[in-house]
Amino acid sequence: MPKHSIPRWLMETWYAVLSIVAALTMGGLILLYLGESPAQVYGLLLKGSLGRLDLVNATIAATTPYLLCGLALAFAFQAGLFNIGAEGQLFMGAMAAAMVGRHLTLPWLSPVVVLSVGVIAGIAWGLIPALLKIRFGVHEVINTIMLNYIAISLCSYLVNLPLFRANASIPRTADIAAQAQVPPLTFGGLQIDLGLVIGIVLALVLLHLMRRTRLGFTIKVMGIQPAAAETAGISPRRITMMGMGLSGGIAGLAGALYATSPQHPYFEMGFSPGWGFWGIALALLARNNPVGVVFAAVLFGVFETGSSYLDTALGIPRELIYILEALIILMISSRLFERALHSEPPVQMESA
C-alpha cells in the first residue's frame, strides 16, 4: 500500500508503537547487563500495576495528573506556545482549591466551586506570561519557567502560615471540608477517579475542537505560521491569551483534583513529582494528539505504580523506570530528527 494512502493517525500510531518497543528492547539489554531477566521485570511491572484490583485503582489515580498535564501542554504546543509553567499552574490550582475548600460545606455544590476555583487560579497564572509576551515581547519560555519558582515559593509561604497550616510533620494545609471532597466513581471494587473521566472527555472535546472547528483551524494556523496568520487577520494576542489561559486552567484543574481527593484532602509541599514537566514529555510522546495523550498517560501511570512493586519484589530502584521513560521519549524524538532531515514540520506544527 502506498505510504500516502495510509491515514496519518495510523502512521503516527505505528511509529509510536515501534518507538516503545525499541525503548523496551534497549531497557531489556540494560537489565541483562545488570543480571536481571527482562521478561521477569516487565512481567512484575504489569503485575504491580494491573495485577490486583487495588493496584488497578492506584494506577488509575496515578494516571489522572499525567493525563491533565499532558493535555494542558499539548493544547499550548498546538497553538505554537511553549508553556513550561504547568508545574506552577498545577501548584496554584491545588493551593487555591485547598484554601477555599476548607470553608465550603454545601452538598453537591462545594466540589464544583472548589474545582472551579482551581481552574480559575490556573488560568490566572497562565495569563501572566501571556500578558508579558503581548505587552513586552518576553518569550513565554522564560516567563513560565520563572513563574514556576514564584508559584512554588508562594505556596510554600502560604502553607506555613498559621492561618492555613495543619499540625503535621510535613508542611500542609488543614483538610478541606468533607462536602468539598471529590470521591471516585465506584463500580464494585473498581474506583474510577473522576479526574480520569474529565480528562478523557476533555481529550475528545479538544480533538473535536482542533479538527472540526474554525477556532481549532485558527489555532493550528497560528502555531504553524504566526506571520501568515496575522496577515490573514487572525489576532495573535487573542490566540496567545486563549492558549495560555486554557492550558493553565487544565493544569490548575489537575492540582485541584489532587487536593480534593478523599485520600489526601489538602495541599502539601512536594505533592507533585513533576507532573507539570512530565506533561511536556507526554505531549511529545503523543505528538500533541489529545487522544494520544490519554494512552501515553496510562503508560506512565502503569510505570509509576509498577515501579513501587519492582522496588519491593526485586529491589530494582525506581530510577530504572525513569530510564525506560526517557528511552521512549528519545525514540519518539529520533522520529522528529528524521522528519527534520527531510524538511518535514516539527512536532508542534502537527495536526491533532
N, C-alpha and C positions, 0 to 999 in steps of 0.2 A: 504494500500500500504506500503510495507517495506520502512523504512527510507532510506536505501542505494540506493533505486531505484528512489528517488526524486532528481532532479537536485540540485546541491549545491546552485546555484544562487537563485533558488526558495525558498529553505530553509532559506537562509540569508535574502531574502526579507520579508519572513513571520515573522522572528524574529524581523526585524526592524519595521515592521508594529505593531506587538504586543508591542514592546517597546514604540513606540509613543503613542499608545492607553493607555498603562499603565501610561505614564507620563501625558497625558491629563486628565486621571481619577484622578490622585493624585493632579494635578493642580485644578481640579474641586472641590475636597474636601477642598483645601485651600481657594478657592473662597467662598464656602459655609460658611466656618468659618468666613470669612470677611464680610458675609452678602450679597454677590453678587450672581447672578444667573449664573451658568456656561454656560448654553445654550445661554443666552444673551451676555455674554462676548465673547464666542467663535464665535457667530454669528457676533458681531461687529468687531471682529478681521478679519474675512473673508471679511466683508463689507468694512472695512477700507483699505484693501489691494487689493481687486479684484472687489469691488462694482461699480466702475466707470472707464471709460477709462483712465482718468488721473491718477487714483490710480494704475491701472494695469501698466502704464508706469513707475510710481515711483517704483513699486515692481520689475519690470524688471531691472531698473537701480540699485536697491539695491542688486539684486541677483548676478550681474556680479562680483564684487570684492570677494564675498564669494566663488563663483564658481572657479575662477582662483587660489585663495589662497588655496582652498581645493585640487585642482588638483596638485598644487606645492608640498604640503605636502604629499599627497597620493603617488606620484611617489617616493619621497625620502624615505618614510617609506617602500615601496616595495623593495627598494634596501638595506634595513637594516640601513638607515641613518636617524638619529633623527635631522632633520633640524628644530630648534626652531627659526631660524632667518628670517622667511618670512616677518616679520614686517619691519625689517631693509632693506631687499631687495626690499620691496614694496616702502619704502621711497626713496631709491636711484633711483629706476626706475622713480618715479614721479618727483623727483628733476632734474634728467638728462634730461627728456623729456621737462620740463618747461624751462630749461636753453637754450636748443638747439632750441626749438620751437619758441622762441621769434624772431629768425633771419631768419627763413625759410619762403619764400613766393612763392615757386614753387608749382603750382597747381598739384593736384593728387599725386605728389611725396613727398611732405612735410609730410603728415601723416605717410607714410611708413617709412621715415627716422626717424621721431620723435619716433615712436613706436619701431623701431629697436634699437635706442639709449637707450630707457628704458630697453629693453630686455638685451642689452649688459651690462648695468650698473648692472642689477640684477644678470647676470651670473658672472660678475667680483666679486661682493660682496659675491656670493655663493661659488666661488672658493677659497676665502681666508681661510675659515675654512677647506676646503678640503685639501689645501696645508699644513696647520698647522697639520692636522691629519696625513697626509702621511709623512711629514718630521720630526715632533717631537712627534707624537703619542698622541697629545692632543685631547681628545674626542670632537666631534662636538657639543655636547650639551653646553659645557662651551663656546666654541668659538662663536657659533651662538648667544647665549644669550648676551654675552659681545658686539658682533658686532651690536646688535640691539641698544644698548645705544650709541655706537660710531656713527652709521648711523643717528640716530635721532638728536644727538648733532651737527653733522656735517651739517645736513640740516638746523638746527636752526641757526647756524653761517652764512651759505650762504644766507639764506632768509633775514637776517638782514643787509647784505652788501648793500651799496647804489647802487652798480652796478646792483643788481637784484631786490631789494625790491620795491614794488609799494607803493604809498601814500595811505595806508589803515590802519584802526584801528587794524586789525588782521595781524600779520606778514605774508606776502605772496609775491610771485614774481609778476612781471608785466605780463599782459596777453600774451599768445602766439599768434602768427600771425593767422589770420582767416583761411589762407590757410593750416595751420598745424593742425587745429582742426578736430576731428573725429565726424561728425554728426551721429545721429541714422538713422537706416533704417525705413522709414515711409511708412505705409500701411493704408491709410485713416487717422484716428486719432491715430492709434496704432504706437508706436515708439519702435522699437526693437533695443536695444543697440548693437552696433557692437561687443562689448566685449563678450556679451552673445553668439552670433553666433560663435565667435572664440573659446570660452570656450567649447561649445558643440562639435564643430569639433575636438578640441584638446582632449576632453574626448574620442571620438571614436577612434582617432589615438592612444592614449595611451592604450586603451583597446586592439586594434589590436596588438600593439607592445608587450604588456605583454603576450598576449595569443597565438599569431600566429607566432612570430618571434624567431629566435635563440637568438638574443640580449635580448629580453624580458625574455626568459628562463634563460639566463645567469644572468641577474639582479636579478631574483627571487631566483636562487640558492645562489647567494652571500648574499641575505637578509636572507635566511633560515640557511645556514651553511657556513659561510665565510671560515673556515678552510678546509672543504671538497672541496669547490670551488677552493681555491688556490692550493690544491693538484691536482685537475683536470686540472690545467693550466689556470684558469681564473685569470686575473690580478685584485687584489683588488684596486690597485691605479687607474686603468682605470675606474672601476665602481664607485669609490668614486668621482673622478673628474666629470664623466658624471652625476651621480645622483645629486650631489650638484649644479653643473653648470646649468643643465636643470631646477631643482627645483627653483633656484634663478632667472633664466630667466623668468619663468612663473609668479613668484611673481612680478618681475620688470615690466612685461607687464601689470599686474593689476594696478600698480601705474601709468604707462604711459597712460593707457586708462583713468584713472580718471583725470589726469592733462590735457588731450587734449579734454575733454568733453566741448561742447559749453556752458553748464550751469555753469561751473567753470573752464575756460581755464587757469589755473595757479596752482602753488603749494602753499599750505598754511599749516602752522603748525597745527596739530590737525585734519587733514582731515580724518584720519583713526580712527575708533572706536575700533581698534584692529583686523582688518581683518586677519592679519598675524597669530595672535594667535587663532582666531576662525577657521582658516583653519585646525588646529590640531583637533579641535572638529569635523569638517566636515569629515575629513579623517577617524576619528574613527567611526563616525556615519555610513559612507558608507563602512566601513571595507576595505578601500583602493581601492575600485572598482571605476574607473573613472566615469562610468555612474551613479553609486550610489551617487557620489559627486554632480552630476547635480541635482538630486531630493532633496538632503539634502540642497543644496544652495537655491533652490526655497523655501523650507520650512523656512529657516532662512530669506530670503527676505520678505516672507509674514509676518513673525513675526516682522521684523523691521518696515515695512510700517504700518502694522496694529496697532502696539503699540502706534504710534502717534495718531491715531484715537481714541483708547481707552482712552488715556490721556485726549483728548478733550471732548469726549462724556460722559464718566463716571467718569473722574477724577482718573482713575486707573493708578498708576505710571508704568513707563516702566520696573521697576525692576521686576514686576510680570512676564513679558515675559522672562527676564533673568532666572527667577526661572524655567519656563517651559522648556527653552532650556537646563538648567542644569539637570533637571529631565530626559529629553530624553537621554542625554549623559550618565547619571547614569544608566538608564535602559539598554542601549547598553553595558555599562561596566559590568553590572551584568551578561550578557551573556558571556563576556570574563572570568569572575570569574568562571562561571560554566565550561567553557572549561578547565580552569587551573586545576580545581578539577579532571577532567577526563583525565588530561595529554594530552590535545589537543593543537595544535600550537597556540600561541598568535596571535593577530590581524596583527602585522606587517609581519607575515610569511604567511598570507593567500594569495591565488592566487587572481588575479584581478577578 
